[in-house]
Amino acid sequence: KAMVKTGDAALVMLGKKLCKISSSYDEEFCTGIVEREAPSIASIIRTMKVGSDSCIHFCMSFLGVCDAPKIDEWNIDFTTQKCCHGAKDKILKDEDRDIIQIVHFSDIHVDPLYEQGANTKCDKPTCCRSYTENDKPGKTKHPAGPFGDHACDSPISLEKSMYEFIQKEFPQAAFSLFTGDIVDHGLWNTSKSYNEDLIQRSYEMMTENLNIVYGTTGNHEVHPPNIFEPVSIGNETQWVYDSLSRAWSRWIGNSSMVEARAVGAYSTRYPKGNLRIISLNTNMYYRLNFILYQKAFEKDPNGQFEWLIKELDAAETIGESVYIIGHMPMGDADALPDGSNYFDQIVNRYSKTIKAMFFGHTHLDHFEISYSDYTERTHDNAVAISYICPSLTPTAGMPSFRVYDVDAETFEVIDAKTYIADMDDQSFQTSGPTWKQYYSAKEAYSEIVNPPLTEPKAELSPAFWHNVTVA
C-alpha cells in the first residue's frame, strides 16, 4: 500500500519482474499485461482499507494467500409468497410433447491474427501468430494447421465451420444461446477498438448463419479484460455495453436493448412460446473484476439482483417459463461467494419458474445443481440445474457446442447433446473439421441412475442430475 501511494510506476516495475520470474512467457507478454492491469490494481490498493472484507477478498482472489471471509449475510426480502404457477406443474404424456431444439455455444475466443503455418510452440499464452521472425510461417518446425491447434485460440475458419454445421444440421433450431467471450486471449495487446471490431464481426457472422441468438457479456469482451465498473464507481465500461447492445438489438428488440446498454443485462421474450430469457451480467460478481475491490463490496452492484427478482416475479405471475443465461456460472470458484449466495436465494425462491440456466466461461463440459439444503443434498431438494457449455476455442480440449431437445410448451430440457470436432482426426486439417455428436446425456445416464429414466421424452430434472452424481 505504501508503494502504490508513490504512483503506478513502482507497481508496474515490480509486476514485470515478478511476471518474468514466475512464468515462462516472454518480455512482450509481461510488459503488455502488467502495463494494462497494474494501474487498475494500484488504484484499488490505494483506496482499500486494510483488514476490510474487500481487502481480504482481494488477497484471496489476486494473491491466493488468504481464506475467504464469512459470507456477508443478506436475507433477501421477496415481495410475494411462493406460488405454484409455471409449466413445471403440468404433467404431459410423452405423446403429447412437441420437441424443439436449442443450440448453445460459448467461449469462441476468435483470433483474427491466427496464421496457418505460424509457430504453435511460442513464448506466449496463445500461439499461432507471427510474434517474432522465428514464429512466422516457413520459419518454424511446429506449423499451425488451417483449422486450429490446442496451443492457440480459434481461427476464423474454425468458427465458420461450427456455424455452417449448425445451419446445415439444425436449420429448424428455435434459437441459439451464446454465453460469451468473443475476444482472444492475447490480453497484452488488445484495445477498445480491437475488441469492438471483433464483437461486430462475430455477431455479423452469427447473423449470417443462425436464427435468433441470445447473447451474454463475457469477461473478455471488455478492455482491459475483466474490469466492469459498477455504475456507483463510473462508466468506463459503457463502450462495451453500447457495442454488445447494438449487436443484440436485432434479436431482443429496442426495450431490451435499452436495458443491455445500461448494465450489460436484459430480459426478453421468445416470440414463439411462453418463455422469458434473462441474460445476466455475471461479471459483477467475478473475482478478477478488480474494480469491485475499490470500496466496500456492494451487495447488489447495478441493482441487478433487484431487477432479476422483478423479472422473475413478473414471469411467475403470468405463468411464464424462464431461462437464465450468463457467462460465468454462479457458484463457480471464479464467482465471489457473497454474490453466489444471494443469487442462490433467488433461484430457490423462483425454482418453479426457472426451467434451466445456461453458462460458459470454464471451457469445460459440466453442470451445476442448486439445492434448497446444502448440508444434506438429495434428489428431493435439488431445485435447479445449470448447463455449462464447453468452448469452441480448443485450448482446453476439442472444439465443442451443445444442442438441447426441449419441450415446446414447458421448456423443460429433455436431452443435452454435446458435439465436437475431433482434432486428432487425420482429416481435420486437410478436409476441415468433421462435427459429430460426442454423447447424449439421456443415452449416457438414463439407465445408470436410480430410478432409471425410461420415458424417451422425460425431463432431465434437477433430481435426475443429482441421481447422476450418486450413480
Summary of the structure (lengths in Angstrom):
residues: 471
radius of gyration: 22.6
end to end distance: 50.8
largest distance: 71.9
contacts: 1602
relative contact order: 0.13
helix: 37%
strand: 16%
